[in-house]
Amino acid sequence: MKELLHSLGTAEMDELTAGLGHPRYRSGQLRDWLYRHPVGAWDGMTNLPARFIEQLQERYDIEGLKVVERRVSRDGTRKFLFELRDGQTVESVIIPMADHATFCLSSQVGCAMACRFCATARGGLVRNLKSGEIVQQVIALQQDLADDPLPGCHSAHPNVVFMGMGEPLDNLPAVASSIAIMLDPACLGLSRRRVRISTSGPGDGLRKLLDSELNVGLTLSLGGSNDSERKSIMPVPGRTSVSDSLDLAERYGKRIGRRGTVAWVLIAGKTDHLEQARNLADLLARRPFKVNLIPLNPLDDDDLAAPGQERTLAFQKVLTEAGVDAFIRASGGRDIAAACGQLHRRHQAS
Ligand code: SF4
């Protein structure tokens, strides 16, 4: 399969253009067609010489994703199922916020982390996404917003979170190069402060992140307030102890000068005990994290459920009274199977 042109950063594209015997400004024109006015087809690149397009076509593809399903929730959440060139599918989501959109991206087809509450986990890992396939999710979501703007959303700058299918730290090279393309003003020009990786916290992945030059935000999904709780909910990342995951995330946050976020999925009877809230508060005392409490978005073939509102508020209260900033983040799109990996699974089963 040919490489996607969207996997190339500016320097590589300049080099490619020069290597094919064309002046450097052609590389800029090409990027305009890929990012500023995405055309999605070679014949739309009207100011490029036919010979240049022929040369590019021989080696590269520009269409890496096809929308197979688009669902819009009553709460405005939009969920997309994209088919890749090899027939695999991945999901992306547009989440409407007060004044901007948040794009939730996938980094892998499937996932090896086996988290108990996640539909993506059920099929295991199929493959890593290429950086161009990640970049194209952003372009497709931007295009969707251009065609059908979110009511009341005035900001043209989305937040981007790697919180869809896959463990982003298991595919760090492609995730890092896709982020470089997203942040490059000559490509998508997104703001670094608006990009965030959400990880289940495997130790080797966190160490690689710490050694990288990737200075984007980090959310660590903890899954338990001690090692055995964590292992029962998140078996693979649970091989790293809670304190090691927190230490590594804290060191990363200090290096980039940003407070980290701990994500805590609230599951009735499993992760909503007030004792767990007290343990979590102890764990986070004097550590620079805030907590996002996320009531479970239940799967349609599983008996795990979110706790009621009273329990959710009580859990939050324990944290805030202990001096930990804790926020309840409702998961959107319950009516459109927006839980991670659910649409993908339904598509596979059909
Ligand atoms: S929650 Fe995230 S890390 Fe865990 S299995 Fe699902 S996609 Fe993978």
Boltz pocket constraint, residues with backbone or C-beta under 6 A from the ligand:
constraints:
  - pocket:
      binder: B
      contacts: [[A, 110], [A, 111], [A, 112], [A, 113], [A, 114], [A, 115], [A, 118], [A, 119], [A, 120], [A, 121], [A, 163], [A, 164], [A, 165], [A, 166], [A, 167], [A, 199], [A, 200], [A, 340]]
      max_distance: 6.0
